[in-house]
Amino acid sequence: MFSALAGGAFLVVTGSIGWSVSRMHGFFEGGRWAGGPIWTQIVLGLGFLLLGVYWSRHLAEPDSPSARTPPARIVKNVGSGKTLRAAQQQERSNQPSQSVRGNS
């Protein structure tokens, strides 16, 4: 969106003052002055500006896909990180064992 707006504004301004950007290499190198406005640059710049305005309005809508918050994920089976069998075995090992007293 920002690139379309910035590029469109750049093309409209340079086209309206007569600075040709068709042979540019680099940002300010290779540009040539023309005798008047360059209508192809102005039309292309207006197209980019309209595209940028469309995108900015579309992205600002609350129902747009980019504005929606993703649904909360439900993570299942999260606990101690053990399987049911490992948890049962740990419970058995944690229970106090009954010691057998021998008659000595």
Beta strands, then each sheet from edge to edge (+ up, - down):
strand 1: 19-20
strand 2: 32-33
sheet 1: 1+ 2-
end
